[in-house]
């Protein structure tokens, strides 16, 4: 060691799974040099609840809709949405056009409340509880509207295989427009509070940067990916439900600022602009909503019999508030339950970017940087596959996974 040089001393700080800085049960292992984070690792698996197992062993597909709704209290539209689309794909059931529009309306209401909830949590993570209370007070309007339209604030029970269970009538349109007008009237205030406040800018600009090339490499999706300049949105790229008839374009921060940094500040921009976009989408849906039935098959007994006879695979993809959520199902004739049900939530892939966005940051930046991804561990956690014979975890390398994907593709092409 040269004269005057000092040896760097690093040590590991555990954060979580239960920690005041994190609102989700997850454990972070931070390697720090002083106050600077030089490495980070993520450990999941604290809240696995066997949701998929229930769908394959106890519930019939209709009952599993409401199990899917309980995967996450915030994402309780996008999960049943993806699930029913997967079952419809496997069975060839096509929902009526009116049902597709109602599905889109409820999904955009969920996006508004989810983003406003996130905005409040983000403010709390930097100690700005005045804005936390403001954001959540503003969020109450959309929660009241959701209750008015669906009957519930949280689990809405709107979806059915082949359509929806409740209508949104023209008599309800004035109340919906009232809420949309409210958000239009305060949008500039929200924008000023979250984007112009000096404290927020100092705590979020150039913090937790995820460059575009890293976002692509790590498959980051949703607002976190779009904030890094990746204009991917399932509603735009592969429209489902009514989105093919609507004007939907992926939101990136350069729309407002002209540049893309990929930091926490850009993630705030994307979510705020998506609130405004959701308002516009709901308005389009009300203008274009066609008349007609709500269900492809209104009789539950007949639908259940159809599902019992069905055989095949199906995939449902939706743009959840946090990013692309995927449900995969496999159905076997004569079986009352699903043969296979697999859920891939957006946080599952977004967690891969945590080490990248934390490296080089200060310990004090951890809460807001991690929260900027809007993680949801209840959506994400999976069981660990073990080899009981030797009692060790079973790990597949890249070559084996690649070979399995080739074999699966060949099976699908037969």
C-alpha positions in Angstrom: 0.0 0.0 0.0 1.4 3.4 -1.0 2.1 6.1 1.6 -1.0 8.1 2.3 -3.4 5.4 1.0 -6.0 3.8 3.3 -7.6 0.4 2.9 -11.3 0.4 2.0 -13.4 -1.3 4.5 -16.8 -2.6 3.4 -19.4 -4.3 5.4 -23.0 -5.6 4.8 -26.1 -4.0 6.2 -29.3 -6.1 6.2 -32.5 -4.1 5.4 -35.7 -6.0 6.0 -37.7 -8.2 5.6 -39.5 -6.0 8.2 -38.0 -2.6 8.2 -39.4 1.0 8.6 -37.8 2.0 5.2 -39.6 -0.7 3.2 -43.3 -1.1 2.8 -42.9 -4.6 1.4 -41.6 -7.8 3.1 -38.3 -8.2 1.3 -34.8 -8.4 2.4 -32.0 -6.3 0.9 -28.3 -7.0 1.7 -26.4 -3.8 1.1 -22.6 -3.8 0.9 -21.5 -0.3 1.9 -18.3 1.7 2.0 -19.1 4.4 4.5 -22.4 5.8 3.4 -22.0 4.6 -0.3 -23.6 1.4 -1.5 -21.1 -0.6 -3.6 -23.2 -3.7 -4.1 -26.7 -5.0 -3.3 -28.6 -8.3 -3.3 -32.3 -9.1 -3.0 -33.9 -11.9 -1.1 -37.6 -12.7 -1.7 -39.9 -15.4 -0.4 -41.5 -14.0 2.8 -45.2 -14.1 1.7 -45.9 -17.0 -0.6 -49.5 -18.0 0.0 -50.1 -20.9 -2.4 -52.5 -18.9 -4.7 -51.6 -21.0 -7.7 -51.9 -24.2 -5.8 -55.5 -23.3 -4.8 -56.4 -22.8 -8.5 -55.0 -26.2 -9.4 -56.3 -28.3 -6.4 -59.4 -26.7 -4.9 -61.1 -24.0 -7.0 -62.9 -24.3 -10.3 -61.9 -21.6 -12.9 -64.8 -19.4 -11.9 -63.8 -19.5 -8.2 -60.2 -18.8 -9.2 -61.2 -15.4 -10.6 -61.8 -14.2 -7.0 -58.6 -16.0 -5.8 -56.7 -14.1 -8.5 -58.3 -10.9 -7.3 -56.7 -11.5 -3.9 -53.2 -11.9 -5.2 -52.7 -8.2 -4.4 -55.0 -5.6 -2.8 -53.9 -2.9 -5.1 -53.7 -4.9 -8.4 -57.1 -6.5 -7.9 -58.3 -5.7 -11.4 -55.2 -6.5 -13.5 -54.8 -10.0 -12.1 -58.4 -11.3 -12.6 -58.3 -9.4 -16.0 -55.2 -11.4 -17.1 -56.7 -14.6 -15.6 -60.0 -14.5 -17.4 -58.2 -13.6 -20.7 -56.0 -16.7 -20.2 -59.0 -18.9 -19.7 -60.8 -17.4 -22.6 -57.7 -17.9 -24.8 -57.6 -21.6 -23.8 -61.3 -22.2 -24.3 -62.0 -20.0 -27.3 -64.6 -17.9 -25.4 -65.0 -14.3 -26.8 -66.4 -11.6 -24.5 -68.9 -9.2 -25.9 -67.6 -5.8 -27.1 -69.4 -3.9 -24.3 -67.7 -6.1 -21.7 -64.3 -5.2 -23.2 -65.0 -1.5 -22.7 -66.2 -2.0 -19.1 -63.0 -4.0 -18.4 -60.9 -1.2 -19.8 -62.7 1.5 -17.7 -62.2 -0.5 -14.5 -58.5 -1.2 -15.3 -57.8 2.6 -15.8 -59.6 3.4 -12.6 -57.2 1.0 -10.9 -54.2 2.7 -12.6 -55.2 6.1 -11.2 -55.7 4.9 -7.7 -52.5 2.8 -7.8 -50.3 5.6 -9.1 -51.7 8.1 -6.5 -51.1 5.6 -3.8 -47.5 5.2 -5.0 -47.1 9.0 -5.0 -48.1 9.2 -1.4 -45.8 6.4 -0.4 -42.9 7.9 -2.3 -43.4 11.2 -0.5 -43.5 9.4 2.8 -40.2 7.7 2.0 -38.4 11.0 1.8 -40.0 12.3 4.9 -42.5 14.6 3.2 -45.6 13.5 4.9 -47.6 16.7 4.0 -47.5 15.5 0.3 -48.2 12.0 1.5 -51.5 13.1 3.0 -52.3 15.3 0.0 -51.8 12.5 -2.5 -53.9 10.1 -0.4 -56.7 12.7 0.1 -56.8 13.2 -3.7 -56.9 9.4 -4.1 -60.1 9.1 -2.1 -62.0 10.5 -5.1 -61.1 7.6 -7.3 -61.7 5.2 -4.5 -65.2 6.6 -4.0 -65.8 6.3 -7.8 -64.6 2.7 -7.8 -67.0 1.9 -5.1 -69.8 3.7 -6.9 -69.2 1.7 -10.1 -68.3 -1.7 -8.7 -69.9 -1.8 -5.3 -66.5 -2.2 -3.5 -63.4 -0.2 -2.8 -60.9 -3.1 -2.9 -62.0 -6.4 -4.3 -64.5 -5.5 -7.0 -65.7 -8.9 -8.4 -66.4 -7.3 -11.8 -64.9 -10.0 -14.0 -66.4 -13.2 -15.3 -65.0 -15.6 -17.9 -66.6 -14.4 -21.1 -67.4 -10.8 -19.9 -68.2 -8.8 -16.8 -70.7 -9.2 -14.0 -71.9 -5.6 -13.8 -72.8 -2.9 -16.3 -71.7 0.7 -16.4 -74.8 2.5 -17.6 -75.2 5.9 -19.2 -77.0 7.0 -16.0 -73.7 6.5 -14.2 -71.7 8.6 -16.7 -72.3 12.0 -15.0 -70.9 10.7 -11.7 -67.8 9.3 -13.6 -67.3 12.6 -15.4 -67.5 14.5 -12.2 -64.5 12.5 -10.8 -62.6 12.9 -14.1 -63.2 16.6 -14.1 -62.0 16.8 -10.5 -58.6 15.2 -11.5 -58.3 17.5 -14.5 -58.8 20.5 -12.2 -56.1 19.5 -9.8 -53.6 17.9 -12.2 -51.5 21.1 -12.5 -51.4 21.3 -8.7 -50.2 17.7 -8.4 -47.6 18.3 -11.2 -46.3 21.4 -9.4 -46.1 19.7 -6.0 -44.3 16.6 -7.3 -42.1 18.1 -10.1 -41.3 21.6 -9.0 -40.8 21.3 -5.3 -37.1 21.9 -4.4 -37.0 19.2 -1.8 -38.4 16.5 -4.0 -36.1 17.5 -6.9 -33.0 17.3 -4.7 -34.0 13.9 -3.3 -35.0 12.3 -6.7 -33.0 13.9 -9.5 -30.0 11.7 -10.5 -30.9 9.2 -7.8 -31.5 5.5 -8.7 -30.6 5.8 -12.3 -31.5 3.0 -14.6 -30.1 3.6 -18.1 -32.1 2.5 -21.2 -29.6 -0.2 -22.1 -29.8 -1.6 -18.6 -33.6 -1.5 -18.6 -33.7 -3.5 -21.8 -31.1 -6.0 -20.7 -32.9 -6.5 -17.3 -36.3 -6.7 -19.0 -37.6 -3.9 -16.8 -41.3 -3.2 -17.6 -44.1 -0.8 -16.8 -43.5 2.8 -15.6 -40.0 1.8 -14.4 -39.0 0.7 -17.9 -40.7 3.6 -19.6 -39.0 6.1 -17.3 -35.7 4.8 -18.7 -36.9 5.5 -22.3 -38.3 2.0 -23.2 -41.7 2.8 -24.8 -43.2 -0.6 -24.2 -46.8 -0.9 -23.1 -49.0 -4.0 -23.7 -52.0 -1.7 -24.3 -50.1 -0.2 -27.2 -48.0 -3.1 -28.5 -50.5 -5.9 -28.3 -53.9 -4.3 -27.5 -56.5 -6.4 -25.7 -60.1 -5.8 -24.6 -61.1 -2.3 -26.0 -57.6 -0.9 -26.2 -57.3 -1.6 -29.9 -60.1 1.0 -30.5 -58.5 3.6 -28.2 -55.7 6.1 -28.5 -53.0 4.6 -26.2 -49.4 5.5 -26.4 -46.5 4.5 -24.1 -45.6 7.4 -21.8 -41.9 8.3 -21.5 -40.4 11.3 -19.5 -39.1 13.0 -22.6 -42.7 13.9 -23.5 -42.5 16.5 -20.7 -38.8 17.2 -20.3 -37.4 16.4 -23.7 -34.8 14.2 -22.1 -34.6 10.8 -20.5 -32.4 10.2 -17.4 -34.0 7.1 -16.0 -33.9 8.4 -12.4 -36.5 8.5 -9.6 -37.6 11.9 -10.9 -38.4 10.4 -14.3 -40.4 7.7 -12.7 -42.5 10.3 -11.0 -43.1 12.1 -14.3 -44.2 8.9 -16.0 -46.8 8.0 -13.3 -48.2 11.5 -13.2 -48.6 11.6 -16.9 -50.2 8.1 -16.9 -52.9 9.4 -14.4 -53.8 12.0 -17.0 -53.7 9.4 -19.8 -56.0 7.1 -17.8 -58.5 9.9 -17.5 -58.5 10.4 -21.3 -58.9 6.6 -21.9 -61.9 6.4 -19.6 -63.5 9.4 -21.5 -62.9 7.6 -24.8 -64.5 4.4 -23.5 -67.6 6.3 -22.4 -67.9 8.0 -25.8 -67.3 4.7 -27.8 -69.0 2.1 -25.6 -71.2 -0.1 -27.7 -74.6 -1.5 -26.6 -75.1 -5.2 -26.1 -74.8 -8.1 -23.6 -72.2 -8.3 -20.8 -71.5 -12.0 -20.9 -70.8 -14.6 -23.7 -72.6 -17.2 -21.5 -74.8 -15.8 -18.7 -75.7 -19.2 -17.2 -73.1 -20.3 -14.7 -74.0 -24.0 -14.9 -73.5 -24.0 -18.7 -70.2 -22.1 -18.4 -68.9 -24.5 -15.8 -69.8 -27.5 -18.0 -68.0 -25.8 -21.0 -64.9 -25.2 -18.8 -64.9 -28.8 -17.6 -64.8 -30.0 -21.2 -62.1 -27.6 -22.3 -58.6 -28.6 -23.1 -55.7 -26.5 -24.1 -53.3 -23.7 -23.0 -54.0 -20.0 -22.7 -52.1 -16.8 -21.9 -53.5 -13.5 -20.6 -51.4 -10.4 -20.7 -52.4 -7.0 -19.3 -50.6 -3.7 -18.6 -50.9 -3.5 -14.8 -50.1 -0.2 -13.0 -46.6 -1.7 -12.3 -46.1 -3.2 -15.7 -46.9 -6.3 -17.7 -48.7 -9.1 -15.8 -49.0 -12.5 -17.4 -51.3 -15.4 -16.4 -50.8 -18.8 -18.0 -53.3 -21.6 -17.6 -53.5 -25.2 -18.9 -56.9 -27.0 -18.9 -57.6 -30.7 -19.2 -60.9 -32.2 -20.3 -62.8 -33.8 -17.4 -60.9 -31.8 -14.8 -62.8 -29.3 -12.7 -59.7 -27.4 -11.6 -57.0 -25.9 -13.7 -54.2 -28.4 -14.7 -51.6 -25.5 -14.5 -51.8 -21.9 -13.4 -48.8 -19.7 -13.4 -48.6 -16.0 -12.6 -45.8 -13.6 -13.5 -46.2 -10.2 -12.0 -44.2 -7.2 -13.2 -42.2 -6.9 -9.9 -40.8 -10.3 -10.6 -38.7 -8.9 -13.4 -38.4 -5.3 -12.0 -36.5 -6.6 -9.0 -33.6 -7.5 -11.2 -32.8 -3.9 -11.6 -32.5 -3.2 -7.8 -28.7 -3.8 -7.6 -28.1 -1.6 -10.6 -30.2 1.4 -9.3 -28.8 1.1 -5.8 -25.1 1.0 -6.6 -23.4 4.3 -6.0 -26.3 5.7 -4.0 -26.2 6.8 -0.4 -27.8 4.7 2.4 -30.4 7.5 2.8 -31.4 7.0 -0.8 -32.5 3.4 -0.3 -36.1 3.9 0.7 -37.1 6.2 -2.2 -34.9 4.4 -4.8 -36.4 1.0 -4.0 -40.0 2.5 -3.7 -39.6 4.1 -7.1 -40.0 0.7 -8.7 -43.4 0.4 -6.9 -42.6 -3.2 -5.9 -45.4 -5.6 -4.8 -44.1 -8.8 -3.1 -47.5 -10.3 -2.7 -47.8 -10.5 -6.5 -44.3 -11.8 -6.9 -43.3 -14.5 -4.5 -42.9 -18.1 -5.6 -42.2 -21.4 -4.0 -38.6 -22.8 -4.0 -38.2 -26.0 -5.9 -36.1 -28.5 -4.0 -34.7 -31.9 -4.7 -36.0 -34.0 -1.8 -33.6 -36.8 -2.4 -30.5 -34.7 -1.7 -32.2 -31.8 0.1 -30.7 -29.2 -2.2 -32.2 -26.4 -4.3 -32.7 -27.3 -7.9 -31.0 -24.7 -10.1 -31.2 -24.7 -13.9 -28.4 -23.1 -15.9 -28.9 -21.1 -19.1 -28.2 -24.0 -21.4 -30.9 -26.2 -19.8 -33.5 -23.4 -19.8 -32.7 -22.7 -23.4 -33.1 -26.3 -24.3 -36.5 -26.5 -22.5 -37.7 -23.4 -24.4 -36.8 -25.1 -27.7 -38.6 -28.2 -26.8 -41.7 -26.3 -25.7 -41.8 -24.3 -28.9 -41.6 -27.5 -30.9 -44.6 -28.9 -28.9 -46.6 -25.8 -29.7 -45.9 -26.0 -33.4 -47.2 -29.6 -33.7 
